[in-house]
Amino acid sequence: MLGFALLAAMSAAQTVPAPSAAVPQSPEEIVVEGVREQRERIRTFIQMLDDVPNVGQIGKFHAPVCPAVMGLPEAQNLMVAERMKRVAQAAGIRTADANCAPNVFLIASVDKGSTIEALHRSYPAYFRGLRGRDVRELAASTEPSVAWQIKGLLSADGTELKKTPLDGYYINEGTNSGSRVRAGTMPHFVTSMVMVEREALTGLSVTQVADFAAMRAFADTEPRQVAKSTAPTILTILDKRDDQMVPVTLTSWDLGYLKSLYATSNAYYASYQRGDMEHEMVKQLAKDQ
């Protein structure tokens, strides 16, 4: 219900024309680009995409995803959301049916800081688990986009954990106990939020906007980190100068990362899951040669 309330509230806001080139050249197909790289580059790429410590766990969606887009003209909102859904399907991420309640949001805002502050006042549930300082940092960010996830916890066998009413601790009644390489729980995304400055989208196609949002929403990624990698990725698209080449779509590295994340178990601690993801990405990139 919160998802529909947020959609209604944001739809009531004034929108302006979308970026001038916001129409995909080939909307019928998922196109990927990339070149063969060394295993070390793959390992570095995976490590840079998240900041989870080795003894932590990498979050992802376990429930089907249902994207919704706000802030662009309605026709383009729908086009971007549909493209994000098709990216999810290409990556092996389950998607919900046509009448689903949204749990993935892309919001294109004239002033993302003010929008975050207003959203926090009216719908604080969309910041559950974040401290006040975290919300203020999101609002004050000078980056062209910010993203955050509302997270829950599952038992290792996939059961949603409940919290105690007084102290808020999780109660794990699962039958799988933890070990040195595997935890007794799995973090999962309940909702994923991506906020982008509308001005930063100028000149980008619907495909580029959707693919960038997919990489930020379906995984907890940080463009500033991955910019240190030499691997091609759609995540750098908002930070390129006007005279620099940018990916026209999701790259094979991006799609390989999402496929590997969702093909491996996040019940394992991050260092072990990354090893499994590296193996999966090597296979995925080899198929694209």
Contacts in CASP RR format, 6 or more apart in sequence:
PFRMAT RR
TARGET T0000
AUTHOR 0000-0000-0000
METHOD contacts of the structure
MODEL  1
MLGFALLAAMSAAQTVPAPSAAVPQSPEEIVVEGVREQRERIRTFIQMLD
DVPNVGQIGKFHAPVCPAVMGLPEAQNLMVAERMKRVAQAAGIRTADANC
APNVFLIASVDKGSTIEALHRSYPAYFRGLRGRDVRELAASTEPSVAWQI
KGLLSADGTELKKTPLDGYYINEGTNSGSRVRAGTMPHFVTSMVMVEREA
LTGLSVTQVADFAAMRAFADTEPRQVAKSTAPTILTILDKRDDQMVPVTL
TSWDLGYLKSLYATSNAYYASYQRGDMEHEMVKQLAKDQ
1 101 0 8 1.000
2 123 0 8 1.000
2 125 0 8 1.000
2 126 0 8 1.000
3 68 0 8 1.000
3 101 0 8 1.000
3 102 0 8 1.000
3 103 0 8 1.000
3 105 0 8 1.000
3 191 0 8 1.000
4 101 0 8 1.000
4 102 0 8 1.000
5 123 0 8 1.000
6 102 0 8 1.000
6 105 0 8 1.000
6 119 0 8 1.000
6 123 0 8 1.000
6 126 0 8 1.000
7 68 0 8 1.000
7 70 0 8 1.000
7 102 0 8 1.000
9 122 0 8 1.000
9 123 0 8 1.000
10 70 0 8 1.000
10 71 0 8 1.000
10 107 0 8 1.000
11 70 0 8 1.000
13 70 0 8 1.000
13 71 0 8 1.000
15 71 0 8 1.000
15 72 0 8 1.000
15 73 0 8 1.000
16 110 0 8 1.000
16 198 0 8 1.000
17 73 0 8 1.000
18 72 0 8 1.000
18 73 0 8 1.000
18 76 0 8 1.000
18 108 0 8 1.000
18 201 0 8 1.000
19 201 0 8 1.000
19 202 0 8 1.000
19 203 0 8 1.000
19 204 0 8 1.000
19 209 0 8 1.000
20 202 0 8 1.000
20 203 0 8 1.000
21 203 0 8 1.000
21 204 0 8 1.000
21 205 0 8 1.000
22 72 0 8 1.000
22 76 0 8 1.000
22 201 0 8 1.000
22 203 0 8 1.000
22 204 0 8 1.000
22 205 0 8 1.000
22 206 0 8 1.000
22 209 0 8 1.000
23 205 0 8 1.000
23 206 0 8 1.000
24 79 0 8 1.000
24 83 0 8 1.000
24 205 0 8 1.000
24 206 0 8 1.000
24 207 0 8 1.000
25 205 0 8 1.000
25 207 0 8 1.000
25 248 0 8 1.000
26 207 0 8 1.000
27 79 0 8 1.000
27 83 0 8 1.000
27 206 0 8 1.000
27 207 0 8 1.000
30 86 0 8 1.000
30 87 0 8 1.000
30 90 0 8 1.000
30 249 0 8 1.000
30 250 0 8 1.000
30 255 0 8 1.000
31 207 0 8 1.000
31 248 0 8 1.000
31 249 0 8 1.000
31 250 0 8 1.000
32 249 0 8 1.000
32 250 0 8 1.000
32 251 0 8 1.000
32 252 0 8 1.000
32 254 0 8 1.000
32 255 0 8 1.000
32 288 0 8 1.000
33 232 0 8 1.000
33 247 0 8 1.000
33 248 0 8 1.000
33 249 0 8 1.000
33 251 0 8 1.000
33 252 0 8 1.000
34 232 0 8 1.000
34 251 0 8 1.000
34 252 0 8 1.000
34 253 0 8 1.000
34 285 0 8 1.000
34 288 0 8 1.000
35 232 0 8 1.000
36 285 0 8 1.000
36 286 0 8 1.000
36 289 0 8 1.000
37 231 0 8 1.000
37 253 0 8 1.000
37 285 0 8 1.000
39 278 0 8 1.000
39 282 0 8 1.000
41 229 0 8 1.000
41 230 0 8 1.000
41 231 0 8 1.000
42 231 0 8 1.000
42 278 0 8 1.000
42 281 0 8 1.000
42 282 0 8 1.000
42 285 0 8 1.000
43 274 0 8 1.000
43 275 0 8 1.000
43 278 0 8 1.000
44 229 0 8 1.000
44 231 0 8 1.000
45 226 0 8 1.000
45 229 0 8 1.000
45 231 0 8 1.000
45 233 0 8 1.000
45 253 0 8 1.000
45 257 0 8 1.000
45 281 0 8 1.000
46 257 0 8 1.000
46 260 0 8 1.000
46 274 0 8 1.000
46 275 0 8 1.000
46 277 0 8 1.000
46 278 0 8 1.000
46 281 0 8 1.000
47 274 0 8 1.000
48 225 0 8 1.000
48 226 0 8 1.000
48 228 0 8 1.000
48 229 0 8 1.000
49 219 0 8 1.000
49 221 0 8 1.000
49 222 0 8 1.000
49 225 0 8 1.000
49 226 0 8 1.000
49 257 0 8 1.000
50 58 0 8 1.000
50 219 0 8 1.000
50 220 0 8 1.000
50 221 0 8 1.000
50 222 0 8 1.000
50 270 0 8 1.000
51 222 0 8 1.000
51 225 0 8 1.000
52 58 0 8 1.000
52 59 0 8 1.000
52 220 0 8 1.000
52 270 0 8 1.000
53 270 0 8 1.000
54 269 0 8 1.000
54 270 0 8 1.000
54 271 0 8 1.000
55 269 0 8 1.000
55 270 0 8 1.000
55 271 0 8 1.000
56 183 0 8 1.000
56 269 0 8 1.000
56 270 0 8 1.000
57 183 0 8 1.000
57 185 0 8 1.000
57 186 0 8 1.000
57 187 0 8 1.000
57 266 0 8 1.000
57 267 0 8 1.000
57 268 0 8 1.000
57 269 0 8 1.000
57 270 0 8 1.000
57 273 0 8 1.000
58 187 0 8 1.000
58 220 0 8 1.000
58 261 0 8 1.000
58 266 0 8 1.000
58 270 0 8 1.000
58 273 0 8 1.000
58 274 0 8 1.000
59 149 0 8 1.000
59 151 0 8 1.000
59 186 0 8 1.000
59 187 0 8 1.000
59 188 0 8 1.000
59 189 0 8 1.000
59 219 0 8 1.000
59 220 0 8 1.000
59 266 0 8 1.000
60 188 0 8 1.000
60 189 0 8 1.000
60 218 0 8 1.000
60 219 0 8 1.000
60 261 0 8 1.000
60 262 0 8 1.000
60 266 0 8 1.000
61 93 0 8 1.000
61 94 0 8 1.000
61 103 0 8 1.000
61 188 0 8 1.000
61 189 0 8 1.000
61 192 0 8 1.000
61 218 0 8 1.000
61 262 0 8 1.000
62 154 0 8 1.000
62 158 0 8 1.000
62 186 0 8 1.000
62 188 0 8 1.000
62 189 0 8 1.000
63 94 0 8 1.000
63 103 0 8 1.000
63 188 0 8 1.000
63 190 0 8 1.000
64 94 0 8 1.000
64 95 0 8 1.000
64 96 0 8 1.000
64 100 0 8 1.000
65 85 0 8 1.000
65 88 0 8 1.000
65 93 0 8 1.000
65 94 0 8 1.000
65 95 0 8 1.000
65 96 0 8 1.000
65 103 0 8 1.000
65 104 0 8 1.000
65 217 0 8 1.000
65 218 0 8 1.000
66 85 0 8 1.000
66 95 0 8 1.000
66 96 0 8 1.000
66 100 0 8 1.000
66 101 0 8 1.000
66 102 0 8 1.000
66 103 0 8 1.000
66 104 0 8 1.000
67 80 0 8 1.000
67 81 0 8 1.000
67 84 0 8 1.000
67 85 0 8 1.000
67 88 0 8 1.000
67 102 0 8 1.000
67 104 0 8 1.000
67 105 0 8 1.000
67 106 0 8 1.000
67 213 0 8 1.000
67 217 0 8 1.000
68 77 0 8 1.000
68 81 0 8 1.000
68 102 0 8 1.000
68 104 0 8 1.000
68 105 0 8 1.000
68 106 0 8 1.000
69 76 0 8 1.000
69 77 0 8 1.000
69 78 0 8 1.000
69 80 0 8 1.000
69 81 0 8 1.000
69 84 0 8 1.000
69 105 0 8 1.000
69 106 0 8 1.000
69 107 0 8 1.000
69 108 0 8 1.000
69 213 0 8 1.000
70 77 0 8 1.000
70 105 0 8 1.000
70 106 0 8 1.000
70 107 0 8 1.000
70 108 0 8 1.000
71 77 0 8 1.000
71 107 0 8 1.000
71 108 0 8 1.000
71 109 0 8 1.000
71 198 0 8 1.000
72 80 0 8 1.000
72 108 0 8 1.000
72 198 0 8 1.000
76 206 0 8 1.000
79 206 0 8 1.000
79 210 0 8 1.000
80 106 0 8 1.000
80 206 0 8 1.000
80 209 0 8 1.000
80 210 0 8 1.000
80 213 0 8 1.000
81 106 0 8 1.000
81 210 0 8 1.000
83 206 0 8 1.000
83 207 0 8 1.000
83 210 0 8 1.000
83 211 0 8 1.000
83 214 0 8 1.000
84 104 0 8 1.000
84 106 0 8 1.000
84 210 0 8 1.000
84 213 0 8 1.000
84 214 0 8 1.000
84 217 0 8 1.000
85 95 0 8 1.000
87 210 0 8 1.000
87 211 0 8 1.000
87 214 0 8 1.000
87 218 0 8 1.000
87 250 0 8 1.000
87 255 0 8 1.000
87 258 0 8 1.000
88 94 0 8 1.000
88 95 0 8 1.000
88 214 0 8 1.000
88 218 0 8 1.000
89 95 0 8 1.000
90 255 0 8 1.000
91 218 0 8 1.000
91 255 0 8 1.000
91 256 0 8 1.000
91 258 0 8 1.000
91 259 0 8 1.000
91 262 0 8 1.000
92 258 0 8 1.000
92 259 0 8 1.000
92 262 0 8 1.000
92 263 0 8 1.000
93 218 0 8 1.000
93 258 0 8 1.000
93 262 0 8 1.000
96 103 0 8 1.000
103 189 0 8 1.000
103 190 0 8 1.000
103 191 0 8 1.000
103 192 0 8 1.000
104 191 0 8 1.000
104 192 0 8 1.000
104 194 0 8 1.000
104 217 0 8 1.000
104 218 0 8 1.000
105 191 0 8 1.000
105 192 0 8 1.000
105 193 0 8 1.000
105 194 0 8 1.000
105 217 0 8 1.000
106 194 0 8 1.000
106 196 0 8 1.000
106 209 0 8 1.000
106 210 0 8 1.000
106 213 0 8 1.000
106 217 0 8 1.000
107 115 0 8 1.000
107 193 0 8 1.000
107 194 0 8 1.000
107 195 0 8 1.000
107 196 0 8 1.000
108 196 0 8 1.000
108 197 0 8 1.000
108 198 0 8 1.000
108 201 0 8 1.000
109 115 0 8 1.000
109 195 0 8 1.000
109 196 0 8 1.000
109 197 0 8 1.000
109 198 0 8 1.000
110 197 0 8 1.000
110 198 0 8 1.000
110 199 0 8 1.000
111 197 0 8 1.000
112 139 0 8 1.000
112 141 0 8 1.000
112 145 0 8 1.000
112 146 0 8 1.000
112 195 0 8 1.000
112 196 0 8 1.000
112 197 0 8 1.000
113 138 0 8 1.000
113 139 0 8 1.000
113 140 0 8 1.000
113 141 0 8 1.000
113 195 0 8 1.000
114 139 0 8 1.000
115 195 0 8 1.000
116 135 0 8 1.000
116 138 0 8 1.000
116 139 0 8 1.000
116 146 0 8 1.000
116 195 0 8 1.000
117 139 0 8 1.000
119 126 0 8 1.000
119 127 0 8 1.000
120 126 0 8 1.000
120 127 0 8 1.000
120 135 0 8 1.000
120 139 0 8 1.000
125 150 0 8 1.000
126 150 0 8 1.000
126 191 0 8 1.000
126 193 0 8 1.000
127 134 0 8 1.000
127 135 0 8 1.000
127 148 0 8 1.000
127 150 0 8 1.000
128 150 0 8 1.000
128 190 0 8 1.000
129 150 0 8 1.000
129 151 0 8 1.000
130 138 0 8 1.000
130 148 0 8 1.000
134 148 0 8 1.000
138 146 0 8 1.000
138 148 0 8 1.000
138 195 0 8 1.000
143 223 0 8 1.000
143 224 0 8 1.000
144 196 0 8 1.000
144 197 0 8 1.000
144 200 0 8 1.000
144 238 0 8 1.000
144 239 0 8 1.000
145 194 0 8 1.000
145 195 0 8 1.000
145 196 0 8 1.000
145 197 0 8 1.000
145 200 0 8 1.000
145 212 0 8 1.000
145 216 0 8 1.000
145 223 0 8 1.000
145 238 0 8 1.000
146 194 0 8 1.000
146 195 0 8 1.000
147 192 0 8 1.000
147 193 0 8 1.000
147 194 0 8 1.000
147 195 0 8 1.000
147 216 0 8 1.000
147 217 0 8 1.000
147 220 0 8 1.000
147 221 0 8 1.000
148 192 0 8 1.000
148 193 0 8 1.000
149 189 0 8 1.000
149 190 0 8 1.000
149 191 0 8 1.000
149 192 0 8 1.000
149 193 0 8 1.000
149 220 0 8 1.000
150 189 0 8 1.000
150 190 0 8 1.000
150 191 0 8 1.000
150 192 0 8 1.000
150 193 0 8 1.000
151 187 0 8 1.000
151 188 0 8 1.000
151 189 0 8 1.000
151 190 0 8 1.000
152 160 0 8 1.000
152 161 0 8 1.000
152 187 0 8 1.000
152 188 0 8 1.000
152 189 0 8 1.000
152 190 0 8 1.000
153 160 0 8 1.000
153 161 0 8 1.000
153 170 0 8 1.000
153 185 0 8 1.000
153 186 0 8 1.000
153 187 0 8 1.000
153 188 0 8 1.000
154 160 0 8 1.000
154 161 0 8 1.000
154 185 0 8 1.000
154 186 0 8 1.000
154 187 0 8 1.000
154 188 0 8 1.000
155 161 0 8 1.000
155 172 0 8 1.000
155 173 0 8 1.000
155 174 0 8 1.000
155 176 0 8 1.000
155 184 0 8 1.000
155 185 0 8 1.000
155 186 0 8 1.000
156 174 0 8 1.000
156 176 0 8 1.000
156 178 0 8 1.000
156 182 0 8 1.000
156 183 0 8 1.000
156 184 0 8 1.000
156 185 0 8 1.000
156 186 0 8 1.000
156 267 0 8 1.000
157 174 0 8 1.000
157 175 0 8 1.000
157 176 0 8 1.000
158 186 0 8 1.000
159 173 0 8 1.000
159 174 0 8 1.000
161 170 0 8 1.000
161 171 0 8 1.000
161 172 0 8 1.000
161 185 0 8 1.000
162 170 0 8 1.000
162 171 0 8 1.000
163 169 0 8 1.000
163 170 0 8 1.000
163 171 0 8 1.000
164 171 0 8 1.000
170 185 0 8 1.000
172 184 0 8 1.000
172 185 0 8 1.000
174 184 0 8 1.000
176 184 0 8 1.000
176 267 0 8 1.000
177 184 0 8 1.000
178 184 0 8 1.000
181 268 0 8 1.000
181 269 0 8 1.000
181 272 0 8 1.000
182 267 0 8 1.000
182 268 0 8 1.000
182 269 0 8 1.000
182 272 0 8 1.000
183 267 0 8 1.000
183 268 0 8 1.000
183 269 0 8 1.000
184 267 0 8 1.000
185 267 0 8 1.000
186 265 0 8 1.000
186 266 0 8 1.000
186 267 0 8 1.000
187 266 0 8 1.000
192 217 0 8 1.000
192 218 0 8 1.000
193 217 0 8 1.000
194 213 0 8 1.000
194 216 0 8 1.000
194 217 0 8 1.000
196 209 0 8 1.000
196 212 0 8 1.000
196 213 0 8 1.000
196 238 0 8 1.000
200 238 0 8 1.000
201 209 0 8 1.000
204 212 0 8 1.000
204 237 0 8 1.000
205 248 0 8 1.000
207 248 0 8 1.000
207 249 0 8 1.000
208 234 0 8 1.000
208 237 0 8 1.000
208 246 0 8 1.000
208 247 0 8 1.000
208 248 0 8 1.000
208 249 0 8 1.000
211 234 0 8 1.000
211 247 0 8 1.000
211 249 0 8 1.000
211 250 0 8 1.000
211 254 0 8 1.000
212 234 0 8 1.000
212 235 0 8 1.000
212 237 0 8 1.000
212 238 0 8 1.000
214 250 0 8 1.000
214 258 0 8 1.000
215 221 0 8 1.000
215 233 0 8 1.000
215 234 0 8 1.000
215 235 0 8 1.000
215 250 0 8 1.000
215 254 0 8 1.000
215 257 0 8 1.000
215 258 0 8 1.000
216 223 0 8 1.000
216 235 0 8 1.000
218 258 0 8 1.000
218 261 0 8 1.000
218 262 0 8 1.000
219 257 0 8 1.000
219 258 0 8 1.000
219 261 0 8 1.000
221 235 0 8 1.000
223 235 0 8 1.000
223 236 0 8 1.000
223 238 0 8 1.000
223 239 0 8 1.000
226 233 0 8 1.000
226 235 0 8 1.000
226 236 0 8 1.000
227 235 0 8 1.000
227 236 0 8 1.000
227 239 0 8 1.000
231 251 0 8 1.000
231 253 0 8 1.000
232 247 0 8 1.000
232 251 0 8 1.000
232 252 0 8 1.000
232 253 0 8 1.000
233 247 0 8 1.000
233 251 0 8 1.000
233 253 0 8 1.000
233 254 0 8 1.000
234 247 0 8 1.000
234 249 0 8 1.000
234 250 0 8 1.000
234 251 0 8 1.000
234 254 0 8 1.000
235 254 0 8 1.000
236 246 0 8 1.000
237 246 0 8 1.000
237 247 0 8 1.000
240 246 0 8 1.000
252 284 0 8 1.000
252 285 0 8 1.000
252 288 0 8 1.000
253 281 0 8 1.000
253 285 0 8 1.000
255 284 0 8 1.000
256 280 0 8 1.000
256 281 0 8 1.000
256 284 0 8 1.000
256 285 0 8 1.000
257 277 0 8 1.000
257 281 0 8 1.000
259 280 0 8 1.000
259 281 0 8 1.000
259 284 0 8 1.000
260 276 0 8 1.000
260 277 0 8 1.000
260 278 0 8 1.000
260 280 0 8 1.000
260 281 0 8 1.000
260 284 0 8 1.000
261 277 0 8 1.000
263 280 0 8 1.000
264 273 0 8 1.000
264 276 0 8 1.000
264 277 0 8 1.000
264 280 0 8 1.000
265 273 0 8 1.000
265 276 0 8 1.000
266 273 0 8 1.000
268 276 0 8 1.000
END
